[in-house]
């Protein structure tokens, strides 16, 4: 049991309980989203006490040195005094420069940060509206190829952020940006390594970034991208991806449709099942998996059983939701259920 002091109020953190859970139990006003140490929405700053190392695992070293940590990952061993994170440290400003509504429920958004963002293609950023709502989006852009950041937004029923992008945002509008975050990105150094990429819905965004990054870096190993959706309308940017495959002999693209009869250029079935059927032996491969959490978790296990080592399996489950509205049954903005 430990005492947590936050905004001049003392709260009890039970043994084994995280700081975030203790504060939520006490109805304290603290931002949060994923509760898994991924989105960084619950970052706070320690002013007195000791923070467990695990609570700073995904935080930039410069912020960790200033006492910043993730409330959802912190199980304190002693008393802690914490303060709300300094906005100027965590968030920067960005301007929307363009929106392309590619399908009725998927749009492509370009952003220009007010200060340069040093990132890897495939990582994600947290975007915050002026009213405080935060969501996470993966980056499809490649730093050395693109002047602006590119994200893909899927419209969700009752989705506060996704419908805002579709219905209200126009070029010139501003928003807050935090990141980059995540380790789902291409690492140069083994150009002859085979790459397997599996994504559902807007999970295409980070994978497309990884593919473009690898090809531009001169990757010579085979690159296989499987993009899946329940319906054919969920397969977007197919022509652009095929054009990339047409100009690179080592890049292969398989769009997969699982919920209806596949026709024309689409392959019938789920993207993960097709990928593992085609590539049962993944020893020495690097695997990237993005999209619906159930698929990502199952595919991660299958990839490991097929011979891929854990350091070579990069996963990004799109499961962020605003947990303050648990009555909602939609996972907003990221996933497409096959």
WOGIKA-V491212 format. One record per residue. N is the residue number from 1. RES is the residue in one letter. PSI is psi in degrees with one decimal (NA if undefined). Layout:
{{N,RES,PSI} {N,RES,PSI}}
This chain:
{{1,X,136.0} {2,X,152.1} {3,X,129.3} {4,X,123.8} {5,X,120.9} {6,X,124.6} {7,X,45.4} {8,X,14.5} {9,X,140.1} {10,X,137.1} {11,X,150.3} {12,X,128.2} {13,X,113.3} {14,X,160.5} {15,X,128.8} {16,X,-6.9} {17,X,145.3} {18,X,159.7} {19,X,-40.7} {20,X,-47.2} {21,X,-38.0} {22,X,-41.5} {23,X,-37.5} {24,X,-38.5} {25,X,-31.0} {26,X,7.9} {27,X,29.8} {28,X,149.7} {29,X,99.8} {30,X,130.6} {31,X,147.6} {32,X,168.4} {33,X,-75.6} {34,X,-26.7} {35,X,21.1} {36,X,7.9} {37,X,18.2} {38,X,-48.0} {39,X,-19.8} {40,X,11.4} {41,X,-27.2} {42,X,22.7} {43,X,131.4} {44,X,175.4} {45,X,130.3} {46,X,128.7} {47,X,-23.3} {48,X,139.7} {49,X,-169.3} {50,X,137.9} {51,X,128.5} {52,X,145.6} {53,X,-36.5} {54,X,-26.1} {55,X,-9.4} {56,X,13.7} {57,X,-43.6} {58,X,12.4} {59,X,142.9} {60,X,139.7} {61,X,-37.4} {62,X,-35.2} {63,X,-38.2} {64,X,-38.4} {65,X,-24.2} {66,X,4.6} {67,X,7.8} {68,X,144.0} {69,X,169.8} {70,X,119.7} {71,X,-32.3} {72,X,-14.8} {73,X,0.8} {74,X,117.2} {75,X,94.7} {76,X,148.5} {77,X,-6.3} {78,X,-177.4} {79,X,145.4} {80,X,138.1} {81,X,124.6} {82,X,156.6} {83,X,155.9} {84,X,142.9} {85,X,144.2} {86,X,118.0} {87,X,-40.7} {88,X,-25.6} {89,X,-38.0} {90,X,-43.7} {91,X,147.6} {92,X,170.0} {93,X,147.6} {94,X,154.0} {95,X,135.5} {96,X,123.1} {97,X,-14.3} {98,X,151.3} {99,X,129.7} {100,X,110.9} {101,X,94.4} {102,X,-34.6} {103,X,173.2} {104,X,-21.4} {105,X,15.3} {106,X,126.7} {107,X,156.6} {108,X,127.5} {109,X,134.5} {110,X,138.0} {111,X,143.4} {112,X,108.9} {113,X,149.6} {114,X,-27.2} {115,X,151.4} {116,X,138.2} {117,X,118.7} {118,X,109.7} {119,X,170.9} {120,X,140.7} {121,X,130.9} {122,X,-18.9} {123,X,174.9} {124,X,160.9} {125,X,154.9} {126,X,130.7} {127,X,131.3} {128,X,130.2} {129,X,168.8} {130,X,-19.1} {131,X,4.6} {132,X,-9.3} {133,X,133.4} {134,X,136.8} {135,X,160.4} {136,X,139.2} {137,X,136.2} {138,X,154.1} {139,X,124.8} {140,X,-12.6} {141,X,161.4} {142,X,124.6} {143,X,-46.7} {144,X,-7.5} {145,X,-26.8} {146,X,136.0} {147,X,-24.1} {148,X,163.5} {149,X,143.6} {150,X,127.8} {151,X,158.9} {152,X,129.1} {153,X,127.2} {154,X,126.5} {155,X,127.9} {156,X,144.7} {157,X,126.5} {158,X,12.6} {159,X,114.0} {160,X,-44.9} {161,X,-44.1} {162,X,-41.1} {163,X,-29.3} {164,X,-45.2} {165,X,-43.0} {166,X,-40.7} {167,X,-20.0} {168,X,-33.1} {169,X,136.9} {170,X,156.5} {171,X,135.6} {172,X,-18.2} {173,X,150.8} {174,X,157.1} {175,X,169.1} {176,X,147.9} {177,X,133.0} {178,X,136.5} {179,X,-170.3} {180,X,161.8} {181,X,160.6} {182,X,157.2} {183,X,24.4} {184,X,76.8} {185,X,161.1} {186,X,135.6} {187,X,115.6} {188,X,165.0} {189,X,-23.5} {190,X,70.8} {191,X,-19.3} {192,X,4.5} {193,X,137.1} {194,X,141.3} {195,X,134.4} {196,X,124.9} {197,X,127.9} {198,X,125.8} {199,X,151.5} {200,X,146.1} {201,X,-133.6} {202,X,7.9} {203,X,-10.9} {204,X,-32.2} {205,X,-58.8} {206,X,-33.3} {207,X,-38.1} {208,X,-37.8} {209,X,-43.2} {210,X,-45.1} {211,X,-49.3} {212,X,-39.9} {213,X,-46.5} {214,X,-45.2} {215,X,-40.7} {216,X,-27.8} {217,X,-2.2} {218,X,26.8} {219,X,132.2} {220,X,-17.6} {221,X,163.7} {222,X,139.6} {223,X,117.8} {224,X,118.7} {225,X,123.8} {226,X,117.0} {227,X,123.2} {228,X,151.4} {229,X,157.8} {230,X,-41.0} {231,X,157.2} {232,X,-28.6} {233,X,-17.2} {234,X,-7.6} {235,X,102.5} {236,X,162.5} {237,X,20.7} {238,X,-41.3} {239,X,-39.7} {240,X,-40.7} {241,X,-39.4} {242,X,-38.1} {243,X,-36.2} {244,X,-40.0} {245,X,-35.1} {246,X,-26.1} {247,X,-0.2} {248,X,112.4} {249,X,-24.3} {250,X,1.5} {251,X,129.2} {252,X,134.3} {253,X,131.6} {254,X,99.4} {255,X,130.1} {256,X,135.3} {257,X,124.2} {258,X,-23.2} {259,X,-10.2} {260,X,170.7} {261,X,120.8} {262,X,138.6} {263,X,163.0} {264,X,-123.0} {265,X,1.2} {266,X,145.2} {267,X,136.7} {268,X,137.9} {269,X,175.9} {270,X,147.4} {271,X,-42.2} {272,X,-40.2} {273,X,-40.7} {274,X,-42.3} {275,X,-45.4} {276,X,-26.8} {277,X,-39.0} {278,X,-28.5} {279,X,76.0} {280,X,-19.6} {281,X,107.2} {282,X,19.9} {283,X,124.8} {284,X,-4.4} {285,X,161.0} {286,X,131.8} {287,X,134.4} {288,X,128.7} {289,X,123.2} {290,X,140.8} {291,X,-143.3} {292,X,129.1} {293,X,-42.9} {294,X,-40.8} {295,X,-45.9} {296,X,-45.6} {297,X,-41.0} {298,X,-41.0} {299,X,-34.9} {300,X,-44.4} {301,X,-42.6} {302,X,-40.8} {303,X,-40.9} {304,X,-44.2} {305,X,-25.8} {306,X,1.0} {307,X,-9.1} {308,X,136.1} {309,X,154.3} {310,X,-40.8} {311,X,-18.9} {312,X,9.3} {313,X,112.6} {314,X,119.3} {315,X,143.8} {316,X,88.5} {317,X,128.4} {318,X,71.3} {319,X,21.0} {320,X,135.5} {321,X,161.3} {322,X,102.9} {323,X,-5.1} {324,X,-5.0} {325,X,60.7} {326,X,-15.7} {327,X,-20.7} {328,X,141.4} {329,X,10.8} {330,X,142.1} {331,X,113.8} {332,X,138.2} {333,X,-33.2} {334,X,-56.1} {335,X,160.4} {336,X,120.7} {337,X,74.3} {338,X,NA}}
